Amino acid sequence: MRIHVKCFATLADHSPPGGFLELAEGATVQTMLPDLGLGPDDIKLVFINSRNSSLENVLADGDQVGLFPAVGGG
């Protein structure tokens, strides 16, 4: 299945070339992370199709995934 992935802020360099990944059916956000060179501790927020989600969510063909790091400011 084909998933559109966008990594934001300090994770931007981990976005896949062209913005898409090919994954096996039943893949979760967490099982996708190594393909991006990321681990679970790198991710603070996950959005799937513009909805707040989690690393355990199972992905479907055509999903749009946004990954955000913990961000501090002041």
Backbone as JSON Lines, residues from 0, in Angstrom:
{"i":0,"aa":"M","n":[0.85,-1.18,0.0],"ca":[0.0,0.0,0.0],"c":[0.89,1.24,0.0]}
{"i":1,"aa":"R","n":[0.34,2.31,-0.51],"ca":[1.1,3.56,-0.64],"c":[0.58,4.58,0.36]}
{"i":2,"aa":"I","n":[1.51,5.13,1.15],"ca":[1.19,6.09,2.21],"c":[1.93,7.39,1.93]}
{"i":3,"aa":"H","n":[1.23,8.51,2.08],"ca":[1.88,9.82,1.97],"c":[2.35,10.22,3.36]}
{"i":4,"aa":"V","n":[3.63,10.55,3.5],"ca":[4.22,10.88,4.8],"c":[4.89,12.25,4.74]}
{"i":5,"aa":"K","n":[4.6,13.08,5.73],"ca":[5.28,14.37,5.86],"c":[5.78,14.5,7.29]}
{"i":6,"aa":"C","n":[7.05,14.76,7.42],"ca":[7.68,14.99,8.72],"c":[7.89,16.49,8.89]}
{"i":7,"aa":"F","n":[7.54,17.0,10.06],"ca":[7.56,18.43,10.3],"c":[8.69,18.85,11.25]}
{"i":8,"aa":"A","n":[9.0,20.14,11.23],"ca":[9.97,20.78,12.13],"c":[11.32,20.07,12.01]}
{"i":9,"aa":"T","n":[11.9,19.66,13.13],"ca":[13.24,19.06,13.12],"c":[13.26,17.67,12.47]}
{"i":10,"aa":"L","n":[12.1,17.1,12.19],"ca":[12.03,15.79,11.52],"c":[11.96,15.91,10.0]}
{"i":11,"aa":"A","n":[11.9,17.13,9.48],"ca":[11.66,17.34,8.05],"c":[12.62,16.57,7.15]}
{"i":12,"aa":"D","n":[13.85,16.43,7.57],"ca":[14.84,15.71,6.75],"c":[14.54,14.22,6.64]}
{"i":13,"aa":"H","n":[13.61,13.73,7.42],"ca":[13.26,12.31,7.4],"c":[12.08,12.01,6.48]}
{"i":14,"aa":"S","n":[11.48,13.04,5.88],"ca":[10.39,12.79,4.94],"c":[10.92,11.95,3.78]}
{"i":15,"aa":"P","n":[10.12,10.98,3.32],"ca":[10.62,10.12,2.23],"c":[10.7,10.89,0.91]}
{"i":16,"aa":"P","n":[11.59,10.47,0.02],"ca":[11.7,11.11,-1.29],"c":[10.35,11.05,-2.01]}
{"i":17,"aa":"G","n":[9.89,12.19,-2.5],"ca":[8.61,12.23,-3.18],"c":[7.42,12.22,-2.23]}
{"i":18,"aa":"G","n":[7.68,12.02,-0.94],"ca":[6.63,12.06,0.06],"c":[5.85,10.77,0.25]}
{"i":19,"aa":"F","n":[6.24,9.69,-0.43],"ca":[5.48,8.45,-0.34],"c":[6.33,7.27,0.1]}
{"i":20,"aa":"L","n":[5.69,6.36,0.84],"ca":[6.3,5.09,1.22],"c":[5.4,3.95,0.77]}
{"i":21,"aa":"E","n":[6.0,2.86,0.37],"ca":[5.27,1.63,0.08],"c":[5.42,0.73,1.3]}
{"i":22,"aa":"L","n":[4.29,0.33,1.88],"ca":[4.28,-0.49,3.08],"c":[3.43,-1.74,2.88]}
{"i":23,"aa":"A","n":[3.7,-2.75,3.69],"ca":[2.89,-3.97,3.66],"c":[1.55,-3.71,4.32]}
{"i":24,"aa":"E","n":[0.52,-4.43,3.89],"ca":[-0.79,-4.34,4.53],"c":[-0.64,-4.63,6.02]}
{"i":25,"aa":"G","n":[-1.37,-3.91,6.83],"ca":[-1.34,-4.12,8.28],"c":[-0.25,-3.35,9.0]}
{"i":26,"aa":"A","n":[0.53,-2.55,8.25],"ca":[1.6,-1.77,8.89],"c":[0.99,-0.71,9.8]}
{"i":27,"aa":"T","n":[1.7,-0.43,10.87],"ca":[1.31,0.64,11.79],"c":[2.27,1.81,11.62]}
{"i":28,"aa":"V","n":[1.93,2.92,12.25],"ca":[2.84,4.07,12.22],"c":[4.18,3.65,12.81]}
{"i":29,"aa":"Q","n":[4.15,2.92,13.92],"ca":[5.4,2.52,14.58],"c":[6.25,1.62,13.69]}
{"i":30,"aa":"T","n":[5.65,0.69,12.97],"ca":[6.44,-0.2,12.12],"c":[6.98,0.53,10.89]}
{"i":31,"aa":"M","n":[6.41,1.7,10.57],"ca":[6.87,2.51,9.45],"c":[8.11,3.34,9.81]}
{"i":32,"aa":"L","n":[8.27,3.67,11.08],"ca":[9.32,4.6,11.52],"c":[10.74,4.2,11.1]}
{"i":33,"aa":"P","n":[11.14,2.93,11.22],"ca":[12.51,2.59,10.79],"c":[12.78,2.91,9.31]}
{"i":34,"aa":"D","n":[11.75,2.83,8.47],"ca":[11.92,3.19,7.06],"c":[12.29,4.65,6.89]}
{"i":35,"aa":"L","n":[11.97,5.46,7.9],"ca":[12.27,6.89,7.86],"c":[13.52,7.24,8.66]}
{"i":36,"aa":"G","n":[14.13,6.24,9.28],"ca":[15.29,6.5,10.12],"c":[14.92,7.1,11.46]}
{"i":37,"aa":"L","n":[13.7,6.81,11.93],"ca":[13.19,7.35,13.18],"c":[12.82,6.24,14.15]}
{"i":38,"aa":"G","n":[12.75,6.6,15.42],"ca":[12.28,5.69,16.46],"c":[11.08,6.28,17.16]}
{"i":39,"aa":"P","n":[10.38,5.5,17.97],"ca":[9.2,6.0,18.67],"c":[9.48,7.21,19.55]}
{"i":40,"aa":"D","n":[10.66,7.28,20.13],"ca":[10.99,8.4,21.02],"c":[11.18,9.72,20.27]}
{"i":41,"aa":"D","n":[11.33,9.64,18.94],"ca":[11.5,10.85,18.13],"c":[10.18,11.56,17.85]}
{"i":42,"aa":"I","n":[9.06,10.86,18.06],"ca":[7.75,11.36,17.65],"c":[6.93,11.77,18.86]}
{"i":43,"aa":"K","n":[6.36,12.95,18.81],"ca":[5.47,13.43,19.87],"c":[4.01,13.4,19.42]}
{"i":44,"aa":"L","n":[3.75,13.83,18.2],"ca":[2.38,13.86,17.67],"c":[2.31,13.14,16.33]}
{"i":45,"aa":"V","n":[1.21,12.4,16.15],"ca":[0.94,11.69,14.9],"c":[-0.44,12.11,14.42]}
{"i":46,"aa":"F","n":[-0.52,12.5,13.15],"ca":[-1.81,12.77,12.54],"c":[-1.97,11.86,11.34]}
{"i":47,"aa":"I","n":[-3.12,11.19,11.26],"ca":[-3.46,10.38,10.1],"c":[-4.72,10.99,9.5]}
{"i":48,"aa":"N","n":[-4.62,11.42,8.25],"ca":[-5.75,12.06,7.57],"c":[-6.32,13.21,8.4]}
{"i":49,"aa":"S","n":[-5.42,14.02,8.93],"ca":[-5.75,15.23,9.71],"c":[-6.41,14.95,11.05]}
{"i":50,"aa":"R","n":[-6.32,13.71,11.54],"ca":[-6.87,13.37,12.86],"c":[-5.74,12.93,13.79]}
{"i":51,"aa":"N","n":[-5.8,13.43,15.01],"ca":[-4.81,13.04,16.01],"c":[-4.86,11.53,16.18]}
{"i":52,"aa":"S","n":[-3.73,10.88,16.08],"ca":[-3.65,9.42,16.12],"c":[-2.51,8.99,17.03]}
{"i":53,"aa":"S","n":[-2.15,7.71,16.95],"ca":[-1.06,7.2,17.78],"c":[-0.15,6.31,16.94]}
{"i":54,"aa":"L","n":[0.96,5.93,17.54],"ca":[1.92,5.06,16.86],"c":[1.34,3.67,16.58]}
{"i":55,"aa":"E","n":[0.31,3.28,17.32],"ca":[-0.27,1.95,17.18],"c":[-1.32,1.87,16.07]}
{"i":56,"aa":"N","n":[-1.73,3.01,15.51],"ca":[-2.77,3.0,14.48],"c":[-2.31,2.22,13.25]}
{"i":57,"aa":"V","n":[-3.2,1.36,12.75],"ca":[-2.94,0.61,11.53],"c":[-3.23,1.54,10.35]}
{"i":58,"aa":"L","n":[-2.34,1.52,9.39],"ca":[-2.45,2.39,8.22],"c":[-3.21,1.7,7.09]}
{"i":59,"aa":"A","n":[-3.82,2.51,6.23],"ca":[-4.55,2.0,5.07],"c":[-4.01,2.68,3.82]}
{"i":60,"aa":"D","n":[-4.19,2.03,2.69],"ca":[-3.73,2.58,1.43],"c":[-4.28,3.99,1.24]}
{"i":61,"aa":"G","n":[-3.4,4.92,0.88],"ca":[-3.81,6.29,0.62],"c":[-3.82,7.2,1.83]}
{"i":62,"aa":"D","n":[-3.53,6.66,3.02],"ca":[-3.5,7.51,4.22],"c":[-2.44,8.6,4.08]}
{"i":63,"aa":"Q","n":[-2.71,9.73,4.72],"ca":[-1.75,10.83,4.81],"c":[-1.32,10.93,6.26]}
{"i":64,"aa":"V","n":[-0.03,10.77,6.49],"ca":[0.52,10.75,7.85],"c":[1.42,11.97,8.06]}
{"i":65,"aa":"G","n":[1.19,12.67,9.17],"ca":[2.03,13.77,9.59],"c":[2.7,13.43,10.9]}
{"i":66,"aa":"L","n":[4.0,13.61,10.96],"ca":[4.77,13.29,12.18],"c":[5.44,14.55,12.71]}
{"i":67,"aa":"F","n":[5.29,14.77,14.02],"ca":[5.83,15.96,14.66],"c":[6.69,15.58,15.85]}
{"i":68,"aa":"P","n":[7.81,16.27,16.04],"ca":[8.64,16.05,17.23],"c":[8.09,16.86,18.4]}
{"i":69,"aa":"A","n":[8.64,16.6,19.58],"ca":[8.37,17.49,20.71],"c":[9.01,18.82,20.38]}
{"i":70,"aa":"V","n":[8.28,19.89,20.57],"ca":[8.78,21.22,20.22],"c":[8.72,22.09,21.46]}
{"i":71,"aa":"G","n":[9.82,22.76,21.74],"ca":[9.85,23.69,22.86],"c":[9.97,25.11,22.34]}
{"i":72,"aa":"G","n":[9.6,26.02,23.15],"ca":[9.71,27.41,22.73],"c":[9.68,28.31,23.96]}
{"i":73,"aa":"G","n":[9.85,29.55,23.72],"ca":[9.82,30.41,24.87],"c":[9.8,31.85,24.54]}
